[in-house]
Amino acid sequence: MAISQLPFFREEPVGAATVAAALATTFIITSMSASGSECIIVGGGPAGLTAAIYLARFRRRLLLIDSGASRASLIPETHNHPAFLGISGRDLLARLREQSLRYGAILRTGHVSDIRHGRAGFEVVTDLGSIVAPTVLLATGLTDTRPDIPGLVEAERRSLVRYCPICDGFEVTDKRIGVLGPMANAMAKAKFLKTFSREVCVIALDQSSEASAETIAVIAEPTRITACDAEVAVECRVAGQRTFDRIYVAAGCAVN
């Protein structure tokens, strides 16, 4: 079961620090044994680790459980994180983990399969066993949908295929950009990427009449992606081969 499907789930568009401060206030009036955790954080990406840092500095007992598959770990280098001119996702996560441990956070690798709400609080069911705490903070993040196209994973490993233009769109200014996904998704992301470059092309996984109403170029039915040094080639069933400096995937995502 996805965390978002749990009956008590509420999605709040607020920052991790704000959530942590609210939880710290809540803990003051929450009774619990001296040996247990006051909060279980599910997810060890930047949001979960930031919450862990704040809660640990508020001198709250917390346990963070993470499967080790943070979306941030896929970022080769980000330049829009405050205070860093450039840092890889893995290095950022390592620094956040180190900082949280410095203040007493407990970090564990594991997988959460269920969360149950009862009189004793929340029972978090994991492959490490069941853990009970009065408060749970969900920082499970997203999983991007990856189209099943030969060569895509290798191009992704070489940072030629990306997912988040908000994170690194500036780095492809005036470059040749392809946007891969179903027409509706890809066209929406392509329009945003026109902020950075005039050379934007939709690589549609399907056909749609929407293409004729837009000024953005469209090619369809990609069959293979090939990473070539600093560029990436896309072979399409009808249009043949096109070469780009970077491809962004726009195939949707799922809340973990």
N, C-alpha and C positions, 0 to 999 in steps of 0.2 A: 504494500500500500504506500502510495506517495504521501509525504508529510502534508501536502496541501489538501489531501482528501480526509484528513482526520476531522472528526466532528467539532473539535474545539479550536481548529486552526483559524487564525485571523491574520490576514496580510496587512501589515502596517508600513507605509512608505516613509519610514524614519531612519535616521542614522544609528549605527551600532552604539555610539557614545550616548545618544539620547536614551536608547533602550536600556543600556547598562545603568545609567543614572536612575531611571525609573525603577529598575529592579532592585538597586541598592536601597532605595527608600522603602520598597515593599518588604525587603528582608527584615527591616527593623521591627516590623510587627508580625513577622512570621515565626512561629515556634518550631523548633526542630532540635534533634539531638546534636551534641557537640561534635560528634565524630563524622557526621554525614555531610554531603555536599549541599550547599544552599541553592546552587543552580547547575544544571547540566546544559552545556552548549553543544548543539548538534551541528557540526560543520566547522572545519578549520581553514577556511579561506580568509581573505583579508577582513571580512565583516566579523566572522566568528572570533578571530584572533584579536581584533580590535576590542570587541566586547570583553574578551578574557583579560586583556590588559587593564581596562577600566575597572572591571569587577575585582580583580586581584589588588589593584591599588586602592579600592574601596574596602579592602580587607575582608572580602567575602570568599567563602570556600566554594570553589567551582571545579567542575570536571568538564573538560572539552573532549568530545569524541569525534574523530575525523577518519574518513576512509582513505585519505591520501590521494584523492582524485580532483583536487581543486581546479576549477576552470582557469584560475590565475596562473597555474603552473605551465600552461600552454603559451604564455606570453614570452617571446624571446627577449624583448626589451621594450619597456614602456617609458615614455617621456612626459606623460601628463600627470604622474603622481607627485603631489607636492613634496618639495625638498630634494627631489632626485632629478638630475639632468638626464639620467637614463639608468634603469635597473630592470633586470629580468624578473619575471614572475616568481621563479623559484628562489631567487635571492631575497625578494621582498618577503615571501612567506617565511624563509629561514630567519630573517631579522625579526619579524613579528613573533615567531615562536620563541626566539631567544629572549625577547623583551618580556613576553608573558611569563616565561619560566622564572625570570629574575624576580618577579613579584609574587611568586608562589602558586601560579596556575598549575593545574595538573592536566597534562595532555596525554591522550591515549589514542592509539590507532584501532579502529573498529568500525563495524557497520551496524547502524540502527535499523531494525526491521519493523518496530512498532512502538507507539507511545500510548499508554492507557492512563486515563484520569480517574483517580479514586479518592477515598477519604484521606489516605496518607499522602496525597500529592500526585505526582506524575511518576508512573513506572515506565522507564525507558528500557525497552528490550533490545539487547545487542548480542553480538556473537561472543562478547566477553561475559555475558550473564545479564540479569536484570538489575537495574539501579533505580532507586527511588529518590526523588528530590521534590521540594515544594514548588520549584520554578524550573521551566525549560525555556531556553532561548533557541529558536530555530534560525540557523544561518546556513541552510543547505544549498543555496545557490541554484544555478541553472545547468542544464546539459544541452549543448548545441546539437541539433540534428545534422549528421554528416551524410551527405548523399553517397550512395554506393557506386562510385565511379573509379575505375582502375587508375592508379597513379595519384589519387587525391591525398592519401595519407602521407606518401613520401614528400609531396610538395608542401604539405602542412608542416612536416618535420623540418623542412628547409626554410620555413617562414615565408614562403611564397603564397601560401593560402592562409587567409586570416578570417576572423569572425566578427571583430568589433571595431568598426571605423570610428566610434567615439573615442576608443583608446588610442588608435594610431593612424587615423585618417590624415593627420597633418603630414605624416612621413611619406605619403603617396601624392603629395601636391604635384600637379602637372604630369603625373605618370599615367600609363595606360592601365586602366582598371577594368577588370571583369567582375560581374556580380552573378553568382551561381545560385539558382534555386527555382522554385515554382514562380511563374510569371508575376503574380501579385506581390509576393514577398520580395523578389529580386528587384522589381521596378521601384518599390518604395525605398529600398536601401540605395538603389542607383541614383534616385533623385537627391538623396542626402549627400551622396558622394560627389555629386556635381559641384558641391561647395568647394571641393579640393582640386578637381580636374575637369577639363572639358572632354577628355577621352575616356568616357565611361560606356561600357557595353554590357547589356544583360545577356547572360548565358542561361536560357530558359530550359528547365527540365520538362516543361509542357508547352503547349501552344495556347495562345490566347489572343482574342481580338483587341485586347488593350494595347498591344504593340503598335498598331496603326495610329493610335491617338497620341502617341508620345514622340518626342524628338530624340529619345535615347535609342541608340542602335540595339538591335536584338538578333542574336543567333540562338539556335535551338538544338536540342537533342545531343548533348555532349556525350561522347563515347569513351574518351580517354584524356587524361591530363598528364603532361610530361614536364618535370622540372628540368630547366636548362640553365645552369649557372645562375644568373641574377634575374631570369625571366621564366615564365611558365607558358607552355603551349597547350591549347585546347583543341582537340579534334572533334568536330561535329559531323553528324550524319550527312547533312546537306551542304552546309556552308564551308566544309573543309577545315583547314587549320587556321587558328588565330592565336597571336602571341600577346601576352600581357606582362606588365611588370609586377602586378599583384592581383590576386583573385580574392574576393570576399564572398563567403558563403552566406546565403540568406534563405535557409531551409527551415527556419523556425527553431524552437527550443522547448524544453520541458522543465517545469519546476521540480526539483528533486524532492 
